[in-house]
Amino acid sequence: MVKVTGYVIKERREDGEPFILLELSGGLEFVQSQQTGKFYATSKKTKIPATFGEDLAKEFVGQTMPGEIVRVPCEAYEYEVPNSDEIITLHHTYSYLPSKGAELIQANQMQLA
């Protein structure tokens, strides 16, 4: 399950038109620090674009939905661990996956194309 934890209003680069990004958070996870070896609590987070306005986005904050936030490979970038001075290099980002069933459907559709 994922939870809508907030939203942000951004502007499209092409034309400056505003659009909504919903902020999603996954469940509680424990991760081990690469530098200290100690564990800390975290939650996978991502943002997804929405087709509706701010009024509706406000109503969805707090709602839970089936699915998960999954790790997706990407080009390396530096990330500062919140509430610490630790800077790490990551090679991944996170994306929302509605459900395992949706993943199988997408894989099948890609094979048919």
Chimera marker file (.cmm) of the C-alpha trace (Angstrom):
<marker_set name="trace">
<marker id="1" x="0.000" y="0.000" z="0.000" r="1" g="1" b="0" radius="0.5"/>
<marker id="2" x="1.052" y="3.572" z="-0.616" r="1" g="1" b="0" radius="0.5"/>
<marker id="3" x="-0.259" y="6.755" z="0.929" r="1" g="1" b="0" radius="0.5"/>
<marker id="4" x="-0.789" y="10.167" z="-0.663" r="1" g="1" b="0" radius="0.5"/>
<marker id="5" x="1.204" y="12.388" z="1.697" r="1" g="1" b="0" radius="0.5"/>
<marker id="6" x="0.931" y="15.694" z="-0.133" r="1" g="1" b="0" radius="0.5"/>
<marker id="7" x="1.075" y="17.477" z="-3.460" r="1" g="1" b="0" radius="0.5"/>
<marker id="8" x="3.052" y="20.195" z="-5.199" r="1" g="1" b="0" radius="0.5"/>
<marker id="9" x="2.152" y="22.576" z="-7.988" r="1" g="1" b="0" radius="0.5"/>
<marker id="10" x="4.768" y="22.842" z="-10.753" r="1" g="1" b="0" radius="0.5"/>
<marker id="11" x="4.913" y="24.647" z="-14.094" r="1" g="1" b="0" radius="0.5"/>
<marker id="12" x="5.453" y="22.880" z="-17.396" r="1" g="1" b="0" radius="0.5"/>
<marker id="13" x="8.731" y="23.886" z="-19.043" r="1" g="1" b="0" radius="0.5"/>
<marker id="14" x="7.139" y="24.161" z="-22.476" r="1" g="1" b="0" radius="0.5"/>
<marker id="15" x="4.380" y="26.661" z="-21.750" r="1" g="1" b="0" radius="0.5"/>
<marker id="16" x="4.455" y="27.573" z="-18.048" r="1" g="1" b="0" radius="0.5"/>
<marker id="17" x="1.058" y="25.948" z="-17.399" r="1" g="1" b="0" radius="0.5"/>
<marker id="18" x="0.624" y="24.688" z="-13.812" r="1" g="1" b="0" radius="0.5"/>
<marker id="19" x="0.145" y="20.997" z="-13.027" r="1" g="1" b="0" radius="0.5"/>
<marker id="20" x="-0.142" y="18.870" z="-9.905" r="1" g="1" b="0" radius="0.5"/>
<marker id="21" x="2.298" y="16.231" z="-8.651" r="1" g="1" b="0" radius="0.5"/>
<marker id="22" x="0.992" y="13.895" z="-5.948" r="1" g="1" b="0" radius="0.5"/>
<marker id="23" x="3.558" y="12.888" z="-3.343" r="1" g="1" b="0" radius="0.5"/>
<marker id="24" x="3.369" y="9.166" z="-2.500" r="1" g="1" b="0" radius="0.5"/>
<marker id="25" x="5.034" y="7.292" z="0.372" r="1" g="1" b="0" radius="0.5"/>
<marker id="26" x="5.484" y="3.579" z="0.894" r="1" g="1" b="0" radius="0.5"/>
<marker id="27" x="5.722" y="1.653" z="4.139" r="1" g="1" b="0" radius="0.5"/>
<marker id="28" x="8.342" y="1.835" z="6.862" r="1" g="1" b="0" radius="0.5"/>
<marker id="29" x="11.751" y="0.371" z="5.961" r="1" g="1" b="0" radius="0.5"/>
<marker id="30" x="15.072" y="0.061" z="7.762" r="1" g="1" b="0" radius="0.5"/>
<marker id="31" x="18.251" y="0.821" z="5.810" r="1" g="1" b="0" radius="0.5"/>
<marker id="32" x="21.864" y="0.430" z="6.852" r="1" g="1" b="0" radius="0.5"/>
<marker id="33" x="24.161" y="3.462" z="6.470" r="1" g="1" b="0" radius="0.5"/>
<marker id="34" x="27.026" y="2.933" z="4.012" r="1" g="1" b="0" radius="0.5"/>
<marker id="35" x="29.345" y="5.026" z="6.210" r="1" g="1" b="0" radius="0.5"/>
<marker id="36" x="28.450" y="4.179" z="9.813" r="1" g="1" b="0" radius="0.5"/>
<marker id="37" x="26.848" y="0.746" z="9.473" r="1" g="1" b="0" radius="0.5"/>
<marker id="38" x="23.976" y="1.889" z="11.694" r="1" g="1" b="0" radius="0.5"/>
<marker id="39" x="20.346" y="1.405" z="10.709" r="1" g="1" b="0" radius="0.5"/>
<marker id="40" x="17.855" y="4.189" z="10.175" r="1" g="1" b="0" radius="0.5"/>
<marker id="41" x="14.139" y="4.256" z="9.407" r="1" g="1" b="0" radius="0.5"/>
<marker id="42" x="12.956" y="5.538" z="6.045" r="1" g="1" b="0" radius="0.5"/>
<marker id="43" x="10.121" y="5.282" z="3.574" r="1" g="1" b="0" radius="0.5"/>
<marker id="44" x="10.323" y="5.153" z="-0.214" r="1" g="1" b="0" radius="0.5"/>
<marker id="45" x="8.837" y="8.274" z="-1.771" r="1" g="1" b="0" radius="0.5"/>
<marker id="46" x="7.976" y="9.414" z="-5.266" r="1" g="1" b="0" radius="0.5"/>
<marker id="47" x="5.874" y="11.984" z="-7.075" r="1" g="1" b="0" radius="0.5"/>
<marker id="48" x="3.458" y="11.320" z="-9.926" r="1" g="1" b="0" radius="0.5"/>
<marker id="49" x="1.666" y="13.790" z="-12.202" r="1" g="1" b="0" radius="0.5"/>
<marker id="50" x="-2.093" y="14.228" z="-11.860" r="1" g="1" b="0" radius="0.5"/>
<marker id="51" x="-4.771" y="15.349" z="-14.311" r="1" g="1" b="0" radius="0.5"/>
<marker id="52" x="-6.868" y="17.246" z="-11.761" r="1" g="1" b="0" radius="0.5"/>
<marker id="53" x="-6.593" y="20.515" z="-9.875" r="1" g="1" b="0" radius="0.5"/>
<marker id="54" x="-5.494" y="21.550" z="-6.414" r="1" g="1" b="0" radius="0.5"/>
<marker id="55" x="-8.940" y="21.218" z="-4.789" r="1" g="1" b="0" radius="0.5"/>
<marker id="56" x="-9.139" y="17.525" z="-5.637" r="1" g="1" b="0" radius="0.5"/>
<marker id="57" x="-5.462" y="16.962" z="-4.774" r="1" g="1" b="0" radius="0.5"/>
<marker id="58" x="-6.160" y="18.303" z="-1.258" r="1" g="1" b="0" radius="0.5"/>
<marker id="59" x="-8.979" y="15.771" z="-0.846" r="1" g="1" b="0" radius="0.5"/>
<marker id="60" x="-6.703" y="12.858" z="-1.770" r="1" g="1" b="0" radius="0.5"/>
<marker id="61" x="-4.030" y="13.662" z="0.840" r="1" g="1" b="0" radius="0.5"/>
<marker id="62" x="-4.128" y="10.886" z="3.445" r="1" g="1" b="0" radius="0.5"/>
<marker id="63" x="-5.734" y="8.328" z="1.128" r="1" g="1" b="0" radius="0.5"/>
<marker id="64" x="-4.082" y="4.917" z="0.748" r="1" g="1" b="0" radius="0.5"/>
<marker id="65" x="-3.980" y="2.974" z="-2.505" r="1" g="1" b="0" radius="0.5"/>
<marker id="66" x="-2.921" y="-0.522" z="-3.510" r="1" g="1" b="0" radius="0.5"/>
<marker id="67" x="0.483" y="-0.825" z="-5.071" r="1" g="1" b="0" radius="0.5"/>
<marker id="68" x="4.062" y="-0.158" z="-4.139" r="1" g="1" b="0" radius="0.5"/>
<marker id="69" x="6.943" y="2.183" z="-4.744" r="1" g="1" b="0" radius="0.5"/>
<marker id="70" x="9.692" y="0.342" z="-6.614" r="1" g="1" b="0" radius="0.5"/>
<marker id="71" x="13.358" y="1.028" z="-7.207" r="1" g="1" b="0" radius="0.5"/>
<marker id="72" x="14.263" y="2.000" z="-10.802" r="1" g="1" b="0" radius="0.5"/>
<marker id="73" x="17.868" y="2.268" z="-12.121" r="1" g="1" b="0" radius="0.5"/>
<marker id="74" x="19.051" y="5.699" z="-13.322" r="1" g="1" b="0" radius="0.5"/>
<marker id="75" x="22.228" y="7.736" z="-13.856" r="1" g="1" b="0" radius="0.5"/>
<marker id="76" x="24.316" y="8.294" z="-10.710" r="1" g="1" b="0" radius="0.5"/>
<marker id="77" x="23.588" y="11.343" z="-8.531" r="1" g="1" b="0" radius="0.5"/>
<marker id="78" x="24.522" y="12.554" z="-5.053" r="1" g="1" b="0" radius="0.5"/>
<marker id="79" x="21.952" y="12.476" z="-2.239" r="1" g="1" b="0" radius="0.5"/>
<marker id="80" x="22.210" y="14.018" z="1.220" r="1" g="1" b="0" radius="0.5"/>
<marker id="81" x="20.674" y="11.752" z="3.857" r="1" g="1" b="0" radius="0.5"/>
<marker id="82" x="18.065" y="13.806" z="5.766" r="1" g="1" b="0" radius="0.5"/>
<marker id="83" x="19.003" y="14.872" z="9.307" r="1" g="1" b="0" radius="0.5"/>
<marker id="84" x="22.682" y="13.999" z="8.802" r="1" g="1" b="0" radius="0.5"/>
<marker id="85" x="25.810" y="15.241" z="7.055" r="1" g="1" b="0" radius="0.5"/>
<marker id="86" x="26.092" y="12.027" z="5.056" r="1" g="1" b="0" radius="0.5"/>
<marker id="87" x="26.206" y="12.378" z="1.244" r="1" g="1" b="0" radius="0.5"/>
<marker id="88" x="25.874" y="9.180" z="-0.761" r="1" g="1" b="0" radius="0.5"/>
<marker id="89" x="25.921" y="8.373" z="-4.462" r="1" g="1" b="0" radius="0.5"/>
<marker id="90" x="22.770" y="6.683" z="-5.724" r="1" g="1" b="0" radius="0.5"/>
<marker id="91" x="22.155" y="4.873" z="-9.000" r="1" g="1" b="0" radius="0.5"/>
<marker id="92" x="18.383" y="4.559" z="-8.663" r="1" g="1" b="0" radius="0.5"/>
<marker id="93" x="15.160" y="6.480" z="-8.197" r="1" g="1" b="0" radius="0.5"/>
<marker id="94" x="11.666" y="5.371" z="-7.203" r="1" g="1" b="0" radius="0.5"/>
<marker id="95" x="8.452" y="4.950" z="-9.185" r="1" g="1" b="0" radius="0.5"/>
<marker id="96" x="4.865" y="4.009" z="-8.291" r="1" g="1" b="0" radius="0.5"/>
<marker id="97" x="3.648" y="0.590" z="-9.464" r="1" g="1" b="0" radius="0.5"/>
<marker id="98" x="-0.133" y="0.172" z="-9.021" r="1" g="1" b="0" radius="0.5"/>
<marker id="99" x="0.030" y="-3.585" z="-8.324" r="1" g="1" b="0" radius="0.5"/>
<marker id="100" x="1.828" y="-6.787" z="-9.222" r="1" g="1" b="0" radius="0.5"/>
<marker id="101" x="-1.000" y="-7.573" z="-11.644" r="1" g="1" b="0" radius="0.5"/>
<marker id="102" x="-0.423" y="-4.296" z="-13.481" r="1" g="1" b="0" radius="0.5"/>
<marker id="103" x="3.267" y="-5.144" z="-13.811" r="1" g="1" b="0" radius="0.5"/>
<marker id="104" x="2.416" y="-8.465" z="-15.473" r="1" g="1" b="0" radius="0.5"/>
<marker id="105" x="-0.055" y="-6.785" z="-17.829" r="1" g="1" b="0" radius="0.5"/>
<marker id="106" x="2.547" y="-4.198" z="-18.832" r="1" g="1" b="0" radius="0.5"/>
<marker id="107" x="5.165" y="-6.889" z="-19.467" r="1" g="1" b="0" radius="0.5"/>
<marker id="108" x="2.730" y="-8.842" z="-21.653" r="1" g="1" b="0" radius="0.5"/>
<marker id="109" x="1.788" y="-5.738" z="-23.633" r="1" g="1" b="0" radius="0.5"/>
<marker id="110" x="5.463" y="-4.967" z="-24.274" r="1" g="1" b="0" radius="0.5"/>
<marker id="111" x="6.045" y="-8.484" z="-25.585" r="1" g="1" b="0" radius="0.5"/>
<marker id="112" x="3.114" y="-8.137" z="-27.986" r="1" g="1" b="0" radius="0.5"/>
<marker id="113" x="4.369" y="-4.829" z="-29.405" r="1" g="1" b="0" radius="0.5"/>
<link id1="1" id2="2" r="1" g="1" b="0" radius="0.2"/>
<link id1="2" id2="3" r="1" g="1" b="0" radius="0.2"/>
<link id1="3" id2="4" r="1" g="1" b="0" radius="0.2"/>
<link id1="4" id2="5" r="1" g="1" b="0" radius="0.2"/>
<link id1="5" id2="6" r="1" g="1" b="0" radius="0.2"/>
<link id1="6" id2="7" r="1" g="1" b="0" radius="0.2"/>
<link id1="7" id2="8" r="1" g="1" b="0" radius="0.2"/>
<link id1="8" id2="9" r="1" g="1" b="0" radius="0.2"/>
<link id1="9" id2="10" r="1" g="1" b="0" radius="0.2"/>
<link id1="10" id2="11" r="1" g="1" b="0" radius="0.2"/>
<link id1="11" id2="12" r="1" g="1" b="0" radius="0.2"/>
<link id1="12" id2="13" r="1" g="1" b="0" radius="0.2"/>
<link id1="13" id2="14" r="1" g="1" b="0" radius="0.2"/>
<link id1="14" id2="15" r="1" g="1" b="0" radius="0.2"/>
<link id1="15" id2="16" r="1" g="1" b="0" radius="0.2"/>
<link id1="16" id2="17" r="1" g="1" b="0" radius="0.2"/>
<link id1="17" id2="18" r="1" g="1" b="0" radius="0.2"/>
<link id1="18" id2="19" r="1" g="1" b="0" radius="0.2"/>
<link id1="19" id2="20" r="1" g="1" b="0" radius="0.2"/>
<link id1="20" id2="21" r="1" g="1" b="0" radius="0.2"/>
<link id1="21" id2="22" r="1" g="1" b="0" radius="0.2"/>
<link id1="22" id2="23" r="1" g="1" b="0" radius="0.2"/>
<link id1="23" id2="24" r="1" g="1" b="0" radius="0.2"/>
<link id1="24" id2="25" r="1" g="1" b="0" radius="0.2"/>
<link id1="25" id2="26" r="1" g="1" b="0" radius="0.2"/>
<link id1="26" id2="27" r="1" g="1" b="0" radius="0.2"/>
<link id1="27" id2="28" r="1" g="1" b="0" radius="0.2"/>
<link id1="28" id2="29" r="1" g="1" b="0" radius="0.2"/>
<link id1="29" id2="30" r="1" g="1" b="0" radius="0.2"/>
<link id1="30" id2="31" r="1" g="1" b="0" radius="0.2"/>
<link id1="31" id2="32" r="1" g="1" b="0" radius="0.2"/>
<link id1="32" id2="33" r="1" g="1" b="0" radius="0.2"/>
<link id1="33" id2="34" r="1" g="1" b="0" radius="0.2"/>
<link id1="34" id2="35" r="1" g="1" b="0" radius="0.2"/>
<link id1="35" id2="36" r="1" g="1" b="0" radius="0.2"/>
<link id1="36" id2="37" r="1" g="1" b="0" radius="0.2"/>
<link id1="37" id2="38" r="1" g="1" b="0" radius="0.2"/>
<link id1="38" id2="39" r="1" g="1" b="0" radius="0.2"/>
<link id1="39" id2="40" r="1" g="1" b="0" radius="0.2"/>
<link id1="40" id2="41" r="1" g="1" b="0" radius="0.2"/>
<link id1="41" id2="42" r="1" g="1" b="0" radius="0.2"/>
<link id1="42" id2="43" r="1" g="1" b="0" radius="0.2"/>
<link id1="43" id2="44" r="1" g="1" b="0" radius="0.2"/>
<link id1="44" id2="45" r="1" g="1" b="0" radius="0.2"/>
<link id1="45" id2="46" r="1" g="1" b="0" radius="0.2"/>
<link id1="46" id2="47" r="1" g="1" b="0" radius="0.2"/>
<link id1="47" id2="48" r="1" g="1" b="0" radius="0.2"/>
<link id1="48" id2="49" r="1" g="1" b="0" radius="0.2"/>
<link id1="49" id2="50" r="1" g="1" b="0" radius="0.2"/>
<link id1="50" id2="51" r="1" g="1" b="0" radius="0.2"/>
<link id1="51" id2="52" r="1" g="1" b="0" radius="0.2"/>
<link id1="52" id2="53" r="1" g="1" b="0" radius="0.2"/>
<link id1="53" id2="54" r="1" g="1" b="0" radius="0.2"/>
<link id1="54" id2="55" r="1" g="1" b="0" radius="0.2"/>
<link id1="55" id2="56" r="1" g="1" b="0" radius="0.2"/>
<link id1="56" id2="57" r="1" g="1" b="0" radius="0.2"/>
<link id1="57" id2="58" r="1" g="1" b="0" radius="0.2"/>
<link id1="58" id2="59" r="1" g="1" b="0" radius="0.2"/>
<link id1="59" id2="60" r="1" g="1" b="0" radius="0.2"/>
<link id1="60" id2="61" r="1" g="1" b="0" radius="0.2"/>
<link id1="61" id2="62" r="1" g="1" b="0" radius="0.2"/>
<link id1="62" id2="63" r="1" g="1" b="0" radius="0.2"/>
<link id1="63" id2="64" r="1" g="1" b="0" radius="0.2"/>
<link id1="64" id2="65" r="1" g="1" b="0" radius="0.2"/>
<link id1="65" id2="66" r="1" g="1" b="0" radius="0.2"/>
<link id1="66" id2="67" r="1" g="1" b="0" radius="0.2"/>
<link id1="67" id2="68" r="1" g="1" b="0" radius="0.2"/>
<link id1="68" id2="69" r="1" g="1" b="0" radius="0.2"/>
<link id1="69" id2="70" r="1" g="1" b="0" radius="0.2"/>
<link id1="70" id2="71" r="1" g="1" b="0" radius="0.2"/>
<link id1="71" id2="72" r="1" g="1" b="0" radius="0.2"/>
<link id1="72" id2="73" r="1" g="1" b="0" radius="0.2"/>
<link id1="73" id2="74" r="1" g="1" b="0" radius="0.2"/>
<link id1="74" id2="75" r="1" g="1" b="0" radius="0.2"/>
<link id1="75" id2="76" r="1" g="1" b="0" radius="0.2"/>
<link id1="76" id2="77" r="1" g="1" b="0" radius="0.2"/>
<link id1="77" id2="78" r="1" g="1" b="0" radius="0.2"/>
<link id1="78" id2="79" r="1" g="1" b="0" radius="0.2"/>
<link id1="79" id2="80" r="1" g="1" b="0" radius="0.2"/>
<link id1="80" id2="81" r="1" g="1" b="0" radius="0.2"/>
<link id1="81" id2="82" r="1" g="1" b="0" radius="0.2"/>
<link id1="82" id2="83" r="1" g="1" b="0" radius="0.2"/>
<link id1="83" id2="84" r="1" g="1" b="0" radius="0.2"/>
<link id1="84" id2="85" r="1" g="1" b="0" radius="0.2"/>
<link id1="85" id2="86" r="1" g="1" b="0" radius="0.2"/>
<link id1="86" id2="87" r="1" g="1" b="0" radius="0.2"/>
<link id1="87" id2="88" r="1" g="1" b="0" radius="0.2"/>
<link id1="88" id2="89" r="1" g="1" b="0" radius="0.2"/>
<link id1="89" id2="90" r="1" g="1" b="0" radius="0.2"/>
<link id1="90" id2="91" r="1" g="1" b="0" radius="0.2"/>
<link id1="91" id2="92" r="1" g="1" b="0" radius="0.2"/>
<link id1="92" id2="93" r="1" g="1" b="0" radius="0.2"/>
<link id1="93" id2="94" r="1" g="1" b="0" radius="0.2"/>
<link id1="94" id2="95" r="1" g="1" b="0" radius="0.2"/>
<link id1="95" id2="96" r="1" g="1" b="0" radius="0.2"/>
<link id1="96" id2="97" r="1" g="1" b="0" radius="0.2"/>
<link id1="97" id2="98" r="1" g="1" b="0" radius="0.2"/>
<link id1="98" id2="99" r="1" g="1" b="0" radius="0.2"/>
<link id1="99" id2="100" r="1" g="1" b="0" radius="0.2"/>
<link id1="100" id2="101" r="1" g="1" b="0" radius="0.2"/>
<link id1="101" id2="102" r="1" g="1" b="0" radius="0.2"/>
<link id1="102" id2="103" r="1" g="1" b="0" radius="0.2"/>
<link id1="103" id2="104" r="1" g="1" b="0" radius="0.2"/>
<link id1="104" id2="105" r="1" g="1" b="0" radius="0.2"/>
<link id1="105" id2="106" r="1" g="1" b="0" radius="0.2"/>
<link id1="106" id2="107" r="1" g="1" b="0" radius="0.2"/>
<link id1="107" id2="108" r="1" g="1" b="0" radius="0.2"/>
<link id1="108" id2="109" r="1" g="1" b="0" radius="0.2"/>
<link id1="109" id2="110" r="1" g="1" b="0" radius="0.2"/>
<link id1="110" id2="111" r="1" g="1" b="0" radius="0.2"/>
<link id1="111" id2="112" r="1" g="1" b="0" radius="0.2"/>
<link id1="112" id2="113" r="1" g="1" b="0" radius="0.2"/>
</marker_set>
